[in-house]
Amino acid sequence: MELSPITERFVLHWGEMGARWGVNRTVSQIHALLFIHGEPLAADDIAETLGVARSNVSNSLRELMNWNLVRITHNLGDRRDFFETSDDVWELMRVIVRERKLREFDPTVALLADTVADPKLAAEPEARQRRIKQTHALMNSLSQWTDDMLKLEPSFLMKLMRLGAKIQRLFQPGTTHPKER
């Protein structure tokens, strides 16, 4: 399959973006290809299109399946496995945030909770105790906020994002709402 210049640019950039986030470039490019193509692809077709080794494609697809970003499908009359990803960007965002939270953020929150509960913390200097407790409180709050955000409908999230810093006015003391002026 030959990629149009726009599709190629998208796939290449997605790979670069993934690499900056600590994800293998080929893994990211495969995900981008599946997303932008919008139809299931066989591993051989992916390897040929991206010009990467079939073994690299297999390993990358396995990683994407472990992240719940890719699933296997089958075509009638074809014994090969085909791979697809969601075409819903909001669902992809949710999966990525949920998986990263589970793998990276939650273990840190758990370690901090154990540290705060450890009686040995009392032997540490007061300033260090305070920093550890503050870090745990912040990360715990962010964890709950993330869980709450993941439950919201995309249409509501878009409205919330459009509010941006304007929401600060609602909670800042001494600031009046524009309709109250």
C-alpha positions as CSV (number, residue, x, y, z in Angstrom):
1,M,0.0,0.0,0.0
2,E,1.4,3.4,-0.9
3,L,0.8,6.3,1.4
4,S,-0.2,9.7,0.3
5,P,2.1,12.6,1.3
6,I,-0.4,13.7,4.0
7,T,-0.8,10.2,5.4
8,E,3.0,9.6,5.4
9,R,3.6,12.9,7.2
10,F,0.9,12.0,9.8
11,V,2.4,8.5,10.4
12,L,6.0,9.8,10.6
13,H,5.0,12.6,13.0
14,W,3.0,10.2,15.2
15,G,6.1,8.1,15.4
16,E,8.2,11.1,16.4
17,M,5.6,12.1,19.0
18,G,5.5,8.6,20.4
19,A,9.3,8.5,20.7
20,R,9.2,11.7,22.7
21,W,6.7,10.1,25.1
22,G,9.0,7.1,25.5
23,V,7.2,4.8,23.1
24,N,9.1,3.0,20.4
25,R,8.9,4.9,17.1
26,T,7.8,1.8,15.1
27,V,5.0,1.0,17.6
28,S,3.7,4.6,17.3
29,Q,3.9,4.5,13.5
30,I,2.0,1.3,13.3
31,H,-0.7,2.7,15.6
32,A,-0.8,5.8,13.4
33,L,-1.1,3.8,10.2
34,L,-4.0,1.7,11.6
35,F,-5.7,4.8,12.9
36,I,-5.4,6.9,9.7
37,H,-6.1,3.9,7.4
38,G,-9.4,3.2,9.2
39,E,-9.6,-0.5,8.1
40,P,-7.9,-3.6,9.5
41,L,-4.5,-4.4,8.1
42,A,-2.5,-7.7,8.0
43,A,1.0,-7.6,9.6
44,D,2.6,-8.2,6.2
45,D,0.9,-5.2,4.7
46,I,2.0,-3.1,7.7
47,A,5.6,-4.2,7.3
48,E,5.6,-3.5,3.6
49,T,3.9,-0.1,3.9
50,L,6.3,1.1,6.6
51,G,9.4,-0.6,5.3
52,V,10.1,-2.4,8.6
53,A,10.9,-6.0,9.4
54,R,8.0,-8.4,9.9
55,S,9.4,-9.4,13.3
56,N,9.5,-5.7,14.4
57,V,5.8,-5.4,13.3
58,S,4.9,-8.5,15.3
59,N,6.6,-7.3,18.4
60,S,5.1,-3.8,18.0
61,L,1.6,-5.2,17.5
62,R,2.0,-7.3,20.6
63,E,2.9,-4.2,22.5
64,L,0.0,-2.2,21.1
65,M,-2.3,-5.1,22.1
66,N,-0.9,-5.1,25.6
67,W,-1.8,-1.4,25.8
68,N,-5.3,-2.2,24.6
69,L,-4.8,0.0,21.6
70,V,-5.0,-2.7,18.9
71,R,-7.2,-5.7,18.5
72,I,-7.2,-8.7,16.1
73,T,-9.9,-9.2,13.6
74,H,-10.5,-11.7,10.8
75,N,-11.7,-11.5,7.3
76,L,-13.9,-14.3,5.9
77,G,-11.9,-16.6,3.6
78,D,-8.6,-15.2,4.9
79,R,-6.7,-17.1,7.5
80,R,-4.4,-14.2,8.4
81,D,-4.8,-12.0,11.5
82,F,-5.8,-8.4,10.8
83,F,-5.2,-5.6,13.2
84,E,-7.3,-2.5,13.9
85,T,-7.5,0.3,16.3
86,S,-10.4,2.5,17.4
87,D,-11.3,5.3,15.0
88,D,-12.6,7.4,18.0
89,V,-9.9,9.8,19.1
90,W,-11.5,10.3,22.4
91,E,-11.5,6.6,23.1
92,L,-7.9,6.4,22.1
93,M,-7.1,9.3,24.5
94,R,-8.9,7.5,27.3
95,V,-7.1,4.2,26.7
96,I,-3.7,5.9,26.6
97,V,-4.3,8.0,29.7
98,R,-5.8,5.0,31.6
99,E,-3.0,2.7,30.6
100,R,-0.2,5.3,31.4
101,K,-1.9,6.0,34.7
102,L,-2.0,2.3,35.6
103,R,1.6,1.7,34.6
104,E,3.3,4.9,35.6
105,F,1.3,7.1,37.9
106,D,-0.5,4.6,40.2
107,P,2.7,2.8,41.3
108,T,4.1,6.1,42.4
109,V,1.0,7.0,44.3
110,A,1.1,3.6,46.0
111,L,4.8,4.0,46.9
112,L,4.1,7.5,48.4
113,A,1.1,6.1,50.4
114,D,3.3,3.4,51.8
115,T,6.0,5.9,52.6
116,V,3.6,8.2,54.4
117,A,2.2,5.3,56.4
118,D,5.7,4.0,57.3
119,P,6.5,4.8,60.9
120,K,10.2,5.3,59.8
121,L,9.0,8.5,58.1
122,A,8.9,10.2,61.5
123,A,12.7,9.9,61.8
124,E,13.2,12.0,58.6
125,P,13.7,15.7,58.9
126,E,10.4,17.6,59.2
127,A,10.9,19.4,55.8
128,R,11.4,16.1,54.1
129,Q,8.3,14.6,55.7
130,R,6.3,17.6,54.6
131,R,7.5,17.3,51.0
132,I,6.7,13.6,50.8
133,K,3.3,14.2,52.3
134,Q,2.6,17.1,50.0
135,T,3.7,15.1,47.0
136,H,1.5,12.2,48.0
137,A,-1.5,14.6,48.5
138,L,-1.0,16.2,45.1
139,M,-0.5,13.0,43.2
140,N,-3.4,11.4,45.0
141,S,-5.7,14.3,44.0
142,L,-4.4,14.2,40.4
143,S,-5.1,10.5,40.3
144,Q,-8.7,11.0,41.4
145,W,-9.2,13.9,39.0
146,T,-7.9,11.8,36.2
147,D,-10.3,9.0,37.1
148,D,-13.2,11.6,37.1
149,M,-12.2,13.1,33.8
150,L,-12.0,9.7,32.1
151,K,-15.7,9.2,33.0
152,L,-16.9,12.3,31.3
153,E,-18.5,12.4,27.9
154,P,-16.3,13.9,25.1
155,S,-18.8,16.7,24.5
156,F,-18.6,17.8,28.1
157,L,-14.8,17.5,28.1
158,M,-14.7,19.8,25.0
159,K,-16.8,22.4,26.8
160,L,-14.5,22.1,29.8
161,M,-11.4,22.5,27.7
162,R,-12.8,25.5,25.9
163,L,-13.3,27.2,29.3
164,G,-9.6,26.9,30.0
165,A,-8.3,29.5,32.4
166,K,-11.7,31.3,32.3
167,I,-12.8,28.8,35.0
168,Q,-10.3,30.5,37.3
169,R,-12.6,33.5,37.6
170,L,-15.3,31.4,39.1
171,F,-13.1,30.5,42.1
172,Q,-10.8,33.5,42.5
173,P,-11.8,35.7,45.5
174,G,-12.8,39.2,44.5
175,T,-13.5,38.4,40.9
176,T,-17.0,39.0,39.6
177,H,-18.8,37.1,36.9
178,P,-19.2,39.2,33.8
179,K,-23.1,39.1,34.2
180,E,-22.7,40.5,37.7
181,R,-20.9,43.7,36.6
